[in-house]
Amino acid sequence: MKKEVTLYTDGACKGNPGIGGWGAWLTFGKHEKKLCGGEENTTNNRMELQAAIEGLKALREPCSVTLFTDSSYVQKGITEWLKGWKRKQWKTASGQPVKNQDLWQQLDELCRQHEVEWRWVKGHAGIEGNEIADQLANLGIEKLKGEA
């Protein structure tokens, strides 16, 4: 039986594009892991994707993951849009190249290693896991700026 992991992810950006951070909070039973990082010149959507990628990369074995994100872009992208993008050689419905294709491909690969249930949550609504992930994403920015 696979371990059941809860993963909250969030991205943040100061300017869009601008300096950005990502945060991931994983819990399994009484265990928890907090992760964060950042990039100098990025977008909010890239940081939202990076948070999910880094959270899933932290798992050492195939797990059953309930992943919470406040990003409709990430949640809908992985559950609704991805199959069509792949079928159309990474083009959108309008024929444009899919933005952040590199990160979508990484996320897609990681999702094949785990059973992932994607859940959208409202951001900044007092949901503990989302608030922790948000704090971690902002910490990623602070670390990058040398303020943490």
N, C-alpha and C positions, 0 to 999 in steps of 0.2 A: 504494500500500500504506500502510495506517495505521501510525503510530508505535505501538510496543508499550511501554506504560507500566505499571510496577508501583506500586501505591498501598497503603500501610498506613495505617489510620485507627484512632483510639481516642478515647474520651471519658472524662472523670473528673468526679467531683462530691464536694464536701466537704459532706456532708449530702445528703439526697435527698428533697425539693428542698433546694437550697443553691447555693453558688457553684460554678460548673462551668467546665471547660475542654475544648477539643477539640484534637486534633493530627492532622496528615496529613504523611506522608513519601512523596514521589513520586520515582521514579527512571526514567530513560530513558537507556540506554547509560551513558555516564560522567557524565551530568548528574543533579543531584538538586535537589529543592526541599523545604524544611521550612516548614510553616505551623502556626500555632497561634492560638488566641483563646479568649475566655471570655465568660460571662454571669453576672450577679449572682445571679439567682434562677431556677434551672433544674433539670432532672433529668439523671441519667446517660443515660437513653435519648435525650433531646434532644441531648445533647452527642455521643453516638455517631453519630446521624443527621447532625448539623452537620459532623462531621469528614468524613464521606463526601461531603456536599454541597460543602464548601469544597475538598476535594481535586479533585473533578471540575470545579468552577468554574475552577480554576487552569489547566486545559488550554485552549490557544488554538485548537485545531483538533480535529476528530473523531479519536479515538484508539481503539486496542484496549487496554483496561485490565483488568489482573488486580488486583482489589481485595480486600485481606485485612482482615478485621475479627474481633475477639474477641467481638463482640456477636451472639448468636443472634437477638436481637430484630431487628436490622437485616438480617442475612443471610436469615432466614426471611421477614421482612416483605416484602422486595423480591422474593424468588424464589418464595414460596409464597402469601402472604396478599393481596398488593396487588391482583391481578386480581379477587378476590372482593369486596374492599372497594369497588373502583370500580364493580363490577356492582351492589352493594347501596347505591349513593350514600353511600359512606363510613360504612357501618355494619358492626359486627362480626357474627359469626355469631349472637350473642345479641341483636342489634338495638341495641347501644349505639354511640354515636359513636366513631369511630376516634381514639385519642389521637395527638397530634402530626400531625394531618392536614396542616397547613401545610407541615411539613418533608417528609412523605412525598410530597406533590405536587411540591415542588421537586426531590426526589431522582428521582422518576419522570421528570420533564421532562429532567433532565440525563442520565439513562440512555438516553433516546431519541437523544441526540446522540452517544453513544459505544457501542462494543461492550464491555460490562462483564461480566466473569466474576467472580462472587462466591465468595469462599473464606473459610470460617470457620477461625480458628486459636485454639488455646488461649492465653488471656492469661497473662502472668507465667510463661511456660514457657521463657524464654531465647531466643525467636525474635527475631533481631536487629531486623527491621522493626517488629514489634509493640512491642518494648521502646523503640525510638526514638519511635514514635507515642505511647506512654504517657508518655514524658518530655516530649514536646511538649504533650500535653494538660495535664500538671501545670504546665508553664511558662506555659500560657495562664491558669491560675488565679493563679499567682504574679504575672504581669504585671497582672492585674486588681486584685490586692491591693496592687500597688505594691512587691512584694518582688523583682522581677527587674530 
